[in-house]
Amino acid sequence: MEVLQLDVSGRPQAWMTVREAAVLYASDSIAWTLGDACQVLRGGVQRATGLQSRIEVHPIIAVRGAVPSRAWRQSPALTNPKLFVRDRGMCAYCGHRFAFDDLTREHIVPVSRGGQDTWMNCITACRGCNGRKGNRLPEEAHMSLIYLPYVPSLHEDMILRGRRILSDQMDFLLASVPRNSRLHD
């Protein structure tokens, strides 16, 4: 299980382990939390009181302090796993869904012809369609795109990065995802 870290304004920052979150709780760095406690960590017994220390970790935590500069990055980093999730495992040319191992990153304008390795020039394609298109533009290969690429928002990027997202976390992130996003499908 991972904890969704936010800045104090509510902007997603990172996914972190429960142990990393516990360090923030212990150092009094948590500004506020959302959701019911999802894990309880127990520590040693205090000699003076005889009570065992415990930290209740929530699925969403807002951390005090300065906002890291990476939070204001305009475009999230492009990786194949995030691209394949954005495109729901569907080939943009034939429309079939595939296991991630059978998918490729397809450049609409090939890199060898000046195309960039960006969210707006990359789509998901099956190996067969990618090979058929080759080093051509889609219109040159007589292939048309079933869907268009787009740059994910910060909230979408956090969903694309998450492995097993809890319902409280998903509800929080989806609330800020544009309605026309494929992640609402």
Backbone as a printed PyTorch tensor [residue, N CA C, xyz], in Angstrom:
tensor([[[  0.8330,  -1.1810,   0.0000],
         [  0.0000,   0.0000,   0.0000],
         [  0.8800,   1.2470,   0.0000]],

        [[  0.4730,   2.2440,  -0.7510],
         [  1.2040,   3.5020,  -0.8000],
         [  0.3100,   4.6390,  -0.3180]],

        [[  0.9580,   5.6760,   0.1810],
         [  0.2680,   6.8530,   0.6970],
         [  0.4400,   7.9670,  -0.3330]],

        [[ -0.6410,   8.7020,  -0.5890],
         [ -0.5940,   9.8300,  -1.5210],
         [ -0.1650,  11.0700,  -0.7510]],

        [[  0.9800,  11.6330,  -1.1270],
         [  1.4980,  12.8360,  -0.4730],
         [  1.0590,  14.0590,  -1.2640]],

        [[  0.5020,  15.0410,  -0.5540],
         [  0.0840,  16.3120,  -1.1420],
         [  0.8900,  17.4380,  -0.5160]],

        [[  0.9150,  18.6010,  -1.1790],
         [  1.4300,  19.7830,  -0.4980],
         [  0.2600,  20.3740,   0.2960]],

        [[  0.5050,  21.4290,   1.0670],
         [ -0.5500,  21.9700,   1.9310],
         [ -1.7290,  22.5250,   1.1540]],

        [[ -1.5170,  22.8620,  -0.1290],
         [ -2.6270,  23.3790,  -0.9350],
         [ -3.4590,  22.2550,  -1.5610]],

        [[ -3.0120,  21.0000,  -1.3980],
         [ -3.7680,  19.8660,  -1.9350],
         [ -3.2930,  19.3550,  -3.2780]],

        [[ -2.1530,  19.8390,  -3.7520],
         [ -1.6100,  19.3580,  -5.0260],
         [ -0.8250,  18.0690,  -4.7990]],

        [[ -1.1010,  17.0350,  -5.5790],
         [ -0.3640,  15.7770,  -5.4230],
         [  1.1310,  15.9780,  -5.6610]],

        [[  1.9320,  15.3190,  -4.8230],
         [  3.3880,  15.4260,  -4.9280],
         [  4.0470,  14.0960,  -5.2640]],

        [[  3.6280,  13.0300,  -4.5770],
         [  4.3310,  11.7610,  -4.7450],
         [  3.5230,  10.6300,  -4.1120]],

        [[  3.8930,   9.4180,  -4.4910],
         [  3.4440,   8.2200,  -3.7900],
         [  4.5740,   7.8450,  -2.8440]],

        [[  4.2530,   7.4940,  -1.6150],
         [  5.2810,   7.1290,  -0.6420],
         [  4.8620,   5.8850,   0.1260]],

        [[  5.8520,   5.2230,   0.7120],
         [  5.5530,   4.0350,   1.5120],
         [  4.9600,   4.4500,   2.8430]],

        [[  4.3330,   3.4990,   3.5210],
         [  3.7680,   3.7580,   4.8440],
         [  4.8860,   4.1620,   5.8090]],

        [[  6.0280,   3.5290,   5.7100],
         [  7.1560,   3.8640,   6.6020],
         [  7.6570,   5.2940,   6.3530]],

        [[  7.7110,   5.7110,   5.0930],
         [  8.1100,   7.0910,   4.7930],
         [  7.0980,   8.0740,   5.3740]],

        [[  5.8220,   7.7340,   5.2750],
         [  4.7740,   8.5850,   5.8450],
         [  4.8930,   8.6350,   7.3680]],

        [[  5.2300,   7.5070,   7.9930],
         [  5.3640,   7.4610,   9.4490],
         [  6.4510,   8.4180,   9.9350]],

        [[  7.5260,   8.5580,   9.1630],
         [  8.5880,   9.5020,   9.5220],
         [  8.0310,  10.9200,   9.5440]],

        [[  7.1760,  11.2440,   8.5750],
         [  6.5740,  12.5810,   8.5300],
         [  5.6320,  12.8020,   9.7140]],

        [[  4.8620,  11.7750,  10.0820],
         [  4.0020,  11.8700,  11.2610],
         [  4.8570,  12.0990,  12.5110]],

        [[  5.9050,  11.3120,  12.6590],
         [  6.7480,  11.3820,  13.8520],
         [  7.4660,  12.7230,  13.9700]],

        [[  7.7610,  13.3580,  12.8360],
         [  8.4560,  14.6550,  12.8630],
         [  7.4680,  15.8270,  12.8350]],

        [[  6.1830,  15.5280,  13.0240],
         [  5.1260,  16.5440,  13.0610],
         [  5.1060,  17.3910,  11.7870]],

        [[  5.2600,  16.7180,  10.6460],
         [  5.2860,  17.4140,   9.3560],
         [  3.9640,  17.3230,   8.5960]],

        [[  2.9510,  16.6930,   9.1990],
         [  1.6570,  16.5150,   8.5270],
         [  0.7590,  17.7110,   8.8310]],

        [[  0.2770,  18.3810,   7.7900],
         [ -0.6280,  19.5240,   7.9550],
         [ -2.0670,  19.0480,   8.1250]],

        [[ -2.4770,  18.0830,   7.2990],
         [ -3.8250,  17.5210,   7.3860],
         [ -3.8610,  16.1940,   6.6470]],

        [[ -4.9350,  15.4360,   6.8930],
         [ -5.0820,  14.1140,   6.2820],
         [ -6.4890,  13.9670,   5.7180]],

        [[ -6.6480,  12.9860,   4.8420],
         [ -7.9670,  12.6230,   4.3130],
         [ -8.1150,  11.1090,   4.3810]],

        [[ -9.3530,  10.6650,   4.5400],
         [ -9.6340,   9.2340,   4.5750],
         [ -9.4220,   8.6470,   5.9600]],

        [[ -9.9830,   7.4790,   6.1560],
         [ -9.8150,   6.7740,   7.4240],
         [ -8.4200,   6.1690,   7.4830]],

        [[ -7.8890,   6.0820,   8.6940],
         [ -6.5660,   5.4790,   8.8640],
         [ -6.5630,   4.1070,   8.1890]],

        [[ -5.5300,   3.8450,   7.4150],
         [ -5.4790,   2.6000,   6.6520],
         [ -4.4290,   1.6380,   7.1950]],

        [[ -3.5740,   2.1310,   8.0760],
         [ -2.5810,   1.2610,   8.6810],
         [ -2.1500,   1.8640,  10.0130]],

        [[ -1.9380,   0.9870,  10.9850],
         [ -1.4670,   1.4120,  12.3040],
         [ -0.0910,   0.7930,  12.5390]],

        [[  0.8640,   1.6600,  12.8430],
         [  2.2150,   1.1980,  13.1660],
         [  2.4060,   1.3320,  14.6660]],

        [[  2.9240,   0.2920,  15.2890],
         [  3.1320,   0.2970,  16.7330],
         [  4.6200,   0.3310,  17.0360]],

        [[  4.9620,   1.1060,  18.0730],
         [  6.3570,   1.2310,  18.4710],
         [  6.5970,   0.6310,  19.8420]],

        [[  7.5620,   1.1840,  20.5310],
         [  7.9320,   0.6880,  21.8510],
         [  6.9950,   1.1890,  22.9330]],

        [[  7.2160,   0.6670,  24.1450],
         [  6.4150,   1.0510,  25.3120],
         [  7.1620,   2.1480,  26.0640]],

        [[  6.4440,   3.2130,  26.3670],
         [  7.0430,   4.3180,  27.1110],
         [  7.1920,   3.9170,  28.5760]],

        [[  8.3710,   4.1210,  29.1230],
         [  8.6440,   3.7150,  30.4960],
         [  7.7850,   4.5000,  31.4890]],

        [[  7.6230,   5.7850,  31.2590],
         [  6.8930,   6.6430,  32.2060],
         [  5.4090,   6.3280,  32.2590]],

        [[  4.7950,   6.0710,  31.1040],
         [  3.3370,   5.8750,  31.0570],
         [  2.9350,   4.4140,  30.9060]],

        [[  3.8310,   3.6030,  30.4020],
         [  3.4950,   2.2010,  30.1440],
         [  2.6650,   2.0160,  28.8760]],

        [[  2.4840,   3.1020,  28.1120],
         [  1.6970,   3.0310,  26.8740],
         [  2.5920,   2.7530,  25.6760]],

        [[  2.0660,   1.9800,  24.7450],
         [  2.7840,   1.6970,  23.5140],
         [  2.5300,   2.8400,  22.5260]],

        [[  3.5910,   3.3090,  21.8770],
         [  3.4110,   4.3650,  20.8740],
         [  2.7730,   3.7620,  19.6290]],

        [[  2.0010,   4.5950,  18.9430],
         [  1.3510,   4.1450,  17.7130],
         [  1.1310,   5.3260,  16.7830]],

        [[  1.2310,   5.0330,  15.5130],
         [  0.9860,   6.0440,  14.4820],
         [ -0.0740,   5.4810,  13.5510]],

        [[ -1.1690,   6.2410,  13.3960],
         [ -2.2130,   5.8730,  12.4440],
         [ -1.9360,   6.6110,  11.1440]],

        [[ -1.6930,   5.8550,  10.0910],
         [ -1.3550,   6.4350,   8.7940],
         [ -2.6220,   6.4940,   7.9340]],

        [[ -2.8730,   7.6640,   7.3750],
         [ -4.0240,   7.8810,   6.4990],
         [ -3.6060,   7.7040,   5.0410]],

        [[ -4.5430,   7.4090,   4.1480],
         [ -4.1870,   7.1780,   2.7440],
         [ -3.7420,   8.4330,   1.9940]],

        [[ -4.1470,   9.6050,   2.5150],
         [ -3.7950,  10.8750,   1.8750],
         [ -3.2800,  11.8070,   2.9610]],

        [[ -2.0640,  12.3250,   2.7720],
         [ -1.4940,  13.2370,   3.7590],
         [ -0.9740,  14.4920,   3.0670]],

        [[ -1.2140,  15.6410,   3.6980],
         [ -0.6670,  16.9070,   3.2110],
         [  0.5180,  17.2610,   4.1020]],

        [[  1.6450,  17.5690,   3.4730],
         [  2.8870,  17.8080,   4.1890],
         [  3.1700,  19.2960,   4.2540]],

        [[  3.5560,  19.7490,   5.4600],
         [  3.9440,  21.1490,   5.6400],
         [  5.2500,  21.4210,   4.9150]],

        [[  5.4890,  22.7010,   4.6210],
         [  6.7860,  23.0800,   4.0670],
         [  6.6940,  23.5820,   2.6470]],

        [[  7.8530,  23.8510,   2.0980],
         [  7.9440,  24.4020,   0.7420],
         [  7.5170,  23.3580,  -0.2740]],

        [[  6.9540,  23.8250,  -1.3540],
         [  6.5200,  22.9550,  -2.4410],
         [  7.7190,  22.6890,  -3.3420]],

        [[  8.0650,  21.4010,  -3.5600],
         [  9.1990,  21.1030,  -4.4430],
         [  8.9450,  21.6130,  -5.8600]],

        [[  9.9970,  22.0060,  -6.5380],
         [  9.8400,  22.5820,  -7.8770],
         [  9.2510,  21.5840,  -8.8630]],

        [[  9.4400,  20.2640,  -8.6390],
         [  8.9090,  19.2750,  -9.5770],
         [  7.3820,  19.3160,  -9.6500]],

        [[  6.7430,  19.8550,  -8.6070],
         [  5.2850,  19.9130,  -8.5840],
         [  4.7440,  20.8570,  -9.6540]],

        [[  5.5470,  21.7860, -10.0880],
         [  5.0720,  22.7790, -11.0520],
         [  5.4900,  22.4500, -12.4700]],

        [[  6.0620,  21.2630, -12.6490],
         [  6.4700,  20.8330, -13.9860],
         [  5.2410,  20.8470, -14.8980]],

        [[  5.3960,  21.3610, -16.0830],
         [  4.2600,  21.4890, -17.0020],
         [  3.7690,  20.1440, -17.5140]],

        [[  4.6880,  19.2580, -17.8370],
         [  4.3050,  17.9900, -18.4430],
         [  4.9020,  16.8370, -17.6430]],

        [[  4.0770,  15.8610, -17.2710],
         [  4.6290,  14.7230, -16.5240],
         [  5.5840,  13.9070, -17.3890]],

        [[  6.4930,  13.2100, -16.7320],
         [  7.4570,  12.3730, -17.4520],
         [  6.7140,  11.2890, -18.2290]],

        [[  7.1620,  11.0440, -19.4460],
         [  6.5620,  10.0340, -20.3190],
         [  7.2760,   8.7050, -20.1330]],

        [[  6.5290,   7.6800, -19.7440],
         [  7.0640,   6.3180, -19.6580],
         [  6.0860,   5.3870, -20.3590]],

        [[  6.5740,   4.2460, -20.8150],
         [  5.6830,   3.2950, -21.4780],
         [  4.5460,   2.8390, -20.5780]],

        [[  4.8090,   2.4410, -19.3220],
         [  3.6760,   2.0040, -18.4860],
         [  2.5980,   3.0820, -18.3430]],

        [[  3.0110,   4.3490, -18.1300],
         [  2.0110,   5.4140, -17.9950],
         [  1.2940,   5.6550, -19.3180]],

        [[  2.0160,   5.6000, -20.4330],
         [  1.3970,   5.7640, -21.7520],
         [  0.3480,   4.6770, -21.9860]],

        [[  0.6980,   3.4320, -21.6840],
         [ -0.2220,   2.3130, -21.9170],
         [ -1.4620,   2.4180, -21.0310]],

        [[ -1.3080,   2.9080, -19.7950],
         [ -2.4720,   3.1090, -18.9230],
         [ -3.3140,   4.2680, -19.4480]],

        [[ -2.6520,   5.3660, -19.8450],
         [ -3.4020,   6.5010, -20.4010],
         [ -4.2880,   6.0430, -21.5500]],

        [[ -3.7400,   5.1860, -22.4170],
         [ -4.4610,   4.7300, -23.6030],
         [ -5.2560,   3.4510, -23.3650]],

        [[ -5.3360,   3.0530, -22.1060],
         [ -6.1570,   1.9100, -21.6660],
         [ -5.7640,   0.5960, -22.3380]],

        [[ -4.4880,   0.4700, -22.7160],
         [ -4.0030,  -0.7640, -23.3290],
         [ -4.5550,  -1.0080, -24.7260]],

        [[ -5.0600,   0.0540, -25.3560],
         [ -5.6870,  -0.0720, -26.6750],
         [ -4.7780,   0.4660, -27.7760]],

        [[ -4.6140,  -0.3080, -28.8140],
         [ -3.8610,   0.1290, -29.9830],
         [ -4.6310,   1.2650, -30.6600]],

        [[ -3.9400,   2.3550, -30.9320],
         [ -4.5810,   3.5270, -31.5420],
         [ -4.9250,   3.3110, -33.0070]],

        [[ -4.4410,   2.2310, -33.6050],
         [ -4.7090,   1.9730, -35.0200],
         [ -5.7830,   0.9050, -35.2210]],

        [[ -5.6570,  -0.2410, -34.5640],
         [ -6.6360,  -1.3240, -34.7900],
         [ -7.7460,  -1.3400, -33.7420]],

        [[ -7.5320,  -0.6680, -32.6050],
         [ -8.5670,  -0.5760, -31.5830],
         [ -8.6730,  -1.7730, -30.6530]],

        [[ -7.8150,  -2.7560, -30.8140],
         [ -7.8550,  -3.9190, -29.9200],
         [ -7.0730,  -3.6270, -28.6450]],

        [[ -7.4860,  -4.2850, -27.5720],
         [ -6.7650,  -4.1690, -26.2940],
         [ -5.7660,  -5.3120, -26.1920]],

        [[ -4.6010,  -4.9880, -25.6300],
         [ -3.5200,  -5.9620, -25.5270],
         [ -2.9180,  -5.9240, -24.1280]],

        [[ -2.2340,  -7.0140, -23.7560],
         [ -1.4160,  -7.0040, -22.5470],
         [ -0.2580,  -6.0400, -22.7840]],

        [[  0.2150,  -5.4190, -21.7180],
         [  1.2700,  -4.4150, -21.8660],
         [  2.5100,  -4.9730, -22.5550]],

        [[  2.8040,  -6.2390, -22.3970],
         [  3.9750,  -6.8370, -23.0400],
         [  3.8510,  -6.8670, -24.5650]],

        [[  2.6230,  -6.7580, -25.0700],
         [  2.3920,  -6.8080, -26.5130],
         [  2.1920,  -5.4190, -27.1200]],

        [[  2.4610,  -4.3620, -26.3300],
         [  2.2770,  -2.9950, -26.7990],
         [  3.6170,  -2.2990, -27.0010]],

        [[  3.5930,  -1.2530, -27.8330],
         [  4.7850,  -0.4510, -28.0840],
         [  4.4230,   1.0290, -28.0070]],

        [[  5.4450,   1.8460, -27.7950],
         [  5.2850,   3.3000, -27.8830],
         [  5.4330,   3.6620, -29.3510]],

        [[  4.4010,   4.2110, -29.9340],
         [  4.3890,   4.5710, -31.3480],
         [  4.4710,   6.0900, -31.4730]],

        [[  5.4010,   6.5540, -32.2710],
         [  5.5390,   7.9820, -32.5520],
         [  4.7340,   8.2940, -33.8080]],

        [[  3.7500,   9.1590, -33.6870],
         [  2.8960,   9.5150, -34.8250],
         [  3.7690,  10.0740, -35.9470]],

        [[  4.5840,  11.0660, -35.6060],
         [  5.6210,  11.5330, -36.5270],
         [  6.8940,  10.8340, -36.0660]],

        [[  7.4430,   9.9370, -36.8820],
         [  8.6210,   9.1750, -36.4540],
         [  9.7750,  10.0770, -36.0170]],

        [[ 10.5060,   9.6440, -35.0100],
         [ 11.6530,  10.3980, -34.5030],
         [ 12.6530,  10.6440, -35.6260]],

        [[ 12.8420,   9.6670, -36.5030],
         [ 13.7950,   9.8160, -37.6150],
         [ 13.3570,  10.8910, -38.6110]],

        [[ 12.0900,  11.3130, -38.5070],
         [ 11.5790,  12.3590, -39.4130],
         [ 11.2960,  13.6450, -38.6510]],

        [[ 11.9230,  13.7780, -37.4820],
         [ 11.7940,  15.0250, -36.7180],
         [ 10.7440,  14.9920, -35.6270]],

        [[ 10.0720,  13.8720, -35.4400],
         [  9.0600,  13.7650, -34.3860],
         [  9.7000,  13.7500, -33.0080]],

        [[  9.0030,  14.2890, -32.0580],
         [  9.5080,  14.3750, -30.6860],
         [  8.9760,  13.2170, -29.8410]],

        [[  9.7020,  12.8890, -28.7910],
         [  9.2780,  11.8600, -27.8450],
         [  8.4820,  12.5440, -26.7380]],

        [[  7.2480,  12.9630, -27.0760],
         [  6.3880,  13.7080, -26.1610],
         [  5.0140,  13.0440, -26.0830]],

        [[  4.2610,  13.4170, -25.0570],
         [  2.9040,  12.8890, -24.8930],
         [  2.0450,  13.1470, -26.1380]],

        [[  2.2240,  14.2980, -26.7830],
         [  1.3740,  14.6660, -27.9160],
         [  1.7880,  13.9890, -29.2170]],

        [[  2.9520,  13.3490, -29.2500],
         [  3.3820,  12.6510, -30.4540],
         [  3.4140,  11.1360, -30.2420]],

        [[  3.0640,  10.6830, -29.0580],
         [  3.1370,   9.2480, -28.7540],
         [  1.7660,   8.6760, -28.4500]],

        [[  1.5400,   7.5050, -29.0020],
         [  0.3230,   6.7530, -28.7080],
         [  0.7280,   5.2960, -28.4910]],

        [[ -0.2230,   4.5120, -28.0390],
         [ -0.0060,   3.0880, -27.8280],
         [ -0.3740,   2.3440, -29.1090]],

        [[  0.4880,   1.4140, -29.5200],
         [  0.1990,   0.6000, -30.7030],
         [  0.6240,  -0.8380, -30.4220]],

        [[ -0.1050,  -1.7670, -31.0150],
         [  0.3080,  -3.1700, -30.9240],
         [  1.5420,  -3.3370, -31.8140]],

        [[  2.2670,  -4.4080, -31.5930],
         [  3.4970,  -4.6260, -32.3640],
         [  3.2100,  -4.7320, -33.8650]],

        [[  2.0950,  -5.3790, -34.2130],
         [  1.7530,  -5.5470, -35.6240],
         [  1.4950,  -4.2230, -36.3250]],

        [[  0.6740,  -3.3780, -35.7110],
         [  0.3660,  -2.0800, -36.3190],
         [  1.5930,  -1.1780, -36.3520]],

        [[  2.3970,  -1.2110, -35.3030],
         [  3.5970,  -0.3880, -35.2670],
         [  4.5520,  -0.8100, -36.3900]],

        [[  4.6980,  -2.1030, -36.6050],
         [  5.5550,  -2.5970, -37.6870],
         [  5.0020,  -2.2410, -39.0540]],

        [[  3.6790,  -2.3150, -39.1990],
         [  3.0480,  -1.9950, -40.4820],
         [  3.2130,  -0.5180, -40.8310]],

        [[  3.0840,   0.3570, -39.8340],
         [  3.2470,   1.7950, -40.0720],
         [  4.7020,   2.1300, -40.3740]],

        [[  5.6130,   1.4920, -39.6450],
         [  7.0330,   1.7000, -39.8870],
         [  7.4580,   3.1390, -39.7210]],

        [[  8.2600,   3.6140, -40.6330],
         [  8.8550,   4.9420, -40.5850],
         [  8.0340,   5.9680, -41.3750]],

        [[  6.7270,   5.7430, -41.4570],
         [  5.8650,   6.6330, -42.2420],
         [  4.9170,   7.4020, -41.3290]],

        [[  4.3240,   8.4290, -41.8770],
         [  3.2370,   9.1230, -41.1960],
         [  1.9930,   8.2500, -41.3270]],

        [[  1.0340,   8.3730, -40.4110],
         [ -0.1630,   7.5250, -40.5000],
         [ -0.8680,   7.6170, -41.8650]],

        [[ -0.9650,   8.8140, -42.4210],
         [ -1.6530,   8.9500, -43.7120],
         [ -0.8610,   8.2950, -44.8400]],

        [[  0.4460,   8.2870, -44.7480],
         [  1.2700,   7.6210, -45.7540],
         [  1.1040,   6.1040, -45.6920]],

        [[  0.8430,   5.6040, -44.4930],
         [  0.6510,   4.1620, -44.3130],
         [ -0.8230,   3.7730, -44.4620]],

        [[ -1.6900,   4.7570, -44.7780],
         [ -3.1370,   4.5440, -44.9000],
         [ -3.7110,   3.9590, -43.6030]],

        [[ -3.2500,   4.5380, -42.4840],
         [ -3.7260,   4.1370, -41.1600],
         [ -4.2280,   5.3990, -40.4700]],

        [[ -5.3550,   5.2820, -39.8020],
         [ -5.8680,   6.4500, -39.0890],
         [ -5.9350,   6.1500, -37.5900]],

        [[ -5.8060,   7.2110, -36.8170],
         [ -5.8430,   7.0910, -35.3650],
         [ -7.2820,   6.9710, -34.8760]],

        [[ -7.5230,   6.0260, -33.9800],
         [ -8.8450,   5.8560, -33.3790],
         [ -9.0680,   6.8940, -32.2860]],

        [[ -7.9950,   7.3010, -31.6240],
         [ -8.0720,   8.3260, -30.5820],
         [ -6.8510,   9.2230, -30.7030]],

        [[ -6.9420,  10.4000, -30.1000],
         [ -5.8570,  11.3680, -30.1660],
         [ -5.0460,  11.3560, -28.8720]],

        [[ -3.7740,  11.6760, -28.9560],
         [ -2.9580,  11.7610, -27.7420],
         [ -3.2950,  13.0260, -26.9560]],

        [[ -2.9350,  13.0330, -25.6820],
         [ -3.0730,  14.2310, -24.8500],
         [ -2.0580,  14.1610, -23.7190]],

        [[ -1.7760,  15.3140, -23.1260],
         [ -0.8570,  15.3950, -21.9970],
         [ -1.6770,  15.2310, -20.7200]],

        [[ -1.3580,  14.2290, -19.8910],
         [ -2.1050,  14.0420, -18.6430],
         [ -1.9020,  15.2100, -17.6790]],

        [[ -2.9470,  15.5170, -16.9300],
         [ -2.8400,  16.5280, -15.8770],
         [ -2.0400,  15.9390, -14.7130]],

        [[ -1.7170,  16.7740, -13.7440],
         [ -0.9820,  16.3230, -12.5580],
         [ -1.7450,  15.2080, -11.8320]],

        [[ -3.0570,  15.3740, -11.6920],
         [ -3.8690,  14.3630, -11.0000],
         [ -3.9260,  13.0610, -11.8070]],

        [[ -4.0610,  13.1760, -13.1260],
         [ -4.0420,  11.9740, -13.9710],
         [ -2.7010,  11.2670, -13.8650]],

        [[ -1.6240,  12.0460, -13.8470],
         [ -0.2900,  11.4590, -13.7510],
         [ -0.1430,  10.6450, -12.4660]],

        [[ -0.7000,  11.1230, -11.3830],
         [ -0.6190,  10.3730, -10.1170],
         [ -1.3870,   9.0510, -10.2310]],

        [[ -2.5060,   9.0530, -10.9470],
         [ -3.2590,   7.8120, -11.1690],
         [ -2.4490,   6.8780, -12.0700]],

        [[ -1.8410,   7.4350, -13.1160],
         [ -1.0520,   6.6180, -14.0350],
         [  0.1430,   5.9800, -13.3300]],

        [[  0.6870,   6.6630, -12.3150],
         [  1.8460,   6.1600, -11.5710],
         [  1.4760,   5.1630, -10.4880]],

        [[  0.2490,   5.2610,  -9.9580],
         [ -0.1400,   4.4270,  -8.8210],
         [ -0.3090,   2.9680,  -9.2060]],

        [[  0.0540,   2.1030,  -8.3140],
         [ -0.0770,   0.6780,  -8.5850],
         [ -1.4170,   0.1670,  -8.0610]],

        [[ -1.5820,   0.2290,  -6.7550],
         [ -2.8390,  -0.2040,  -6.1430],
         [ -3.3860,   0.9890,  -5.3700]],

        [[ -4.2580,   1.7160,  -6.0050],
         [ -4.7790,   2.9500,  -5.4370],
         [ -6.0260,   2.6380,  -4.6190]],

        [[ -6.0570,   3.1180,  -3.3730],
         [ -7.2120,   2.9180,  -2.5070],
         [ -8.3630,   3.8020,  -2.9760]],

        [[ -9.5840,   3.4330,  -2.6180],
         [-10.7480,   4.1720,  -3.1160],
         [-10.7400,   5.6320,  -2.6650]],

        [[-10.3060,   5.9260,  -1.4270],
         [-10.2130,   7.3240,  -0.9740],
         [ -9.2550,   8.1120,  -1.8610]],

        [[ -8.1350,   7.4960,  -2.2020],
         [ -7.1380,   8.1540,  -3.0480],
         [ -7.6800,   8.3670,  -4.4600]],

        [[ -8.3340,   7.3360,  -5.0110],
         [ -8.8770,   7.4470,  -6.3700],
         [ -9.9660,   8.5110,  -6.4270]],

        [[-10.8500,   8.5410,  -5.4400],
         [-11.8980,   9.5590,  -5.4130],
         [-11.2970,  10.9630,  -5.3860]],

        [[-10.2760,  11.1470,  -4.5520],
         [ -9.6220,  12.4560,  -4.4510],
         [ -9.0050,  12.8540,  -5.7940]],

        [[ -8.2580,  11.9440,  -6.4040],
         [ -7.5790,  12.2670,  -7.6630],
         [ -8.5660,  12.4660,  -8.8080]],

        [[ -9.5640,  11.5820,  -8.9180],
         [-10.5300,  11.6930, -10.0200],
         [-11.3660,  12.9650,  -9.9460]],

        [[-11.5360,  13.5060,  -8.7450],
         [-12.3230,  14.7370,  -8.5950],
         [-11.6920,  15.8990,  -9.3720]],

        [[-10.3950,  15.8370,  -9.6200],
         [ -9.7070,  16.9150, -10.3440],
         [ -9.2820,  16.5200, -11.7510]],

        [[ -9.6660,  15.3440, -12.1930],
         [ -9.3380,  14.8900, -13.5440],
         [-10.4220,  15.3980, -14.5040]],

        [[-10.0200,  15.9700, -15.6240],
         [-11.0270,  16.4650, -16.5800],
         [-12.0180,  15.3640, -16.9750]],

        [[-13.2670,  15.7330, -17.1350],
         [-14.3360,  14.7620, -17.4460],
         [-14.0930,  14.0070, -18.7450]],

        [[-13.3780,  14.6310, -19.6910],
         [-13.1410,  13.9770, -20.9820],
         [-11.9180,  13.0600, -20.9540]],

        [[-11.3130,  12.8850, -19.8000],
         [-10.1440,  12.0050, -19.6900],
         [-10.5590,  10.5520, -19.9050]],

        [[ -9.6830,   9.7770, -20.5230],
         [ -9.9380,   8.3390, -20.6990],
         [ -9.9450,   7.6080, -19.3690]],

        [[ -9.4010,   8.2180, -18.3240],
         [ -9.3690,   7.5540, -17.0160],
         [-10.7550,   7.4470, -16.3890]],

        [[-11.7240,   8.1850, -16.9070],
         [-13.1030,   8.0780, -16.4040],
         [-13.8390,   6.9100, -17.0480]],

        [[-13.2520,   6.2850, -18.0740],
         [-13.9150,   5.1610, -18.7690],
         [-14.0090,   3.9550, -17.8620]]])
